[in-house]
Structure formats: C-alpha cells, structure tokens
C-alpha cells in the first residue's frame, strides 16, 4: 500500500497500515483520510499538516508525534496514546478522544493542544496532566476530562 502526500507523491510503501510500526517516519502532509490505522505505532513520527480526517486511530500509539496543523476532523482516537504529542493548530473538530470500549482513556499527558480546534470534540474521560497545554479559554474539567498526577520519583537509596 502506498502512502501519498496531498500532492499525490509517494511517501512510503507499507504492506498494511493497521498495527504497523511507523515510528520516526516522515509523513509530512500525508493523505491518510479515512484510513484504518487501528493500533498503528507512529511514535515520534512527523505528521505535520497531514490529512487524517475520518481515519480510525483507535488504540494508536502516537507518543511524541508531531501532528502540528494536521487535519483530524471526525477521527477516532479512542484509547490512543498522545503523550507529549504536538497537536498545535490541529483541527480536531468532531474527533472522538473519549475512552475505548473497555474503559481505557485517551492519554494527552504533556500534549500541546495550543491553537487546536476542539469544537465538538469528544474528550470525556481523556486524561491530561499539569504539563498538557490547551487552547486559550478551554476548560478540560467542564469537558469531563480527567486530570492525573505523575507519580513522584522515589529516591534511589543505596546503602
């Protein structure tokens, strides 16, 4: 299967997308609209300006992924890991970031959502922490998001 950018140029060839490991991959401006990417590993990938509208990213692993300016309209992100993801200016209108089918939350710990479009985004039950950055005026508690604390590091005592 070919992954193309918005101009039709081939960025990458993969056997299958679901469950693939595409970490550290350059997918800038990729057109993944409507694709099934359930369980895909895209940690530290560059998806700047990519079109993921209507894609299924259920249980996707997007740790430290650059999604700046990406179109994620109506995308399923339930149970996804978006820890430390860059979602600045991303369009998340109508996206579903709520809990998955077994009650696991979407994780937004340390994510940067500044200037993201969150109108009609489902975020009930999604986890965030003190390092998560939201658009000005966005109230995560009013949207029923769950604030979690990072566990304190215990000293490594050596006697």
Beta strands, then each sheet from edge to edge (+ up, - down):
strand 1: 2-4
strand 2: 10-13
strand 3: 127-128
strand 4: 146-147
sheet 1: 1+ 2-
sheet 2: 3+ 4+
end
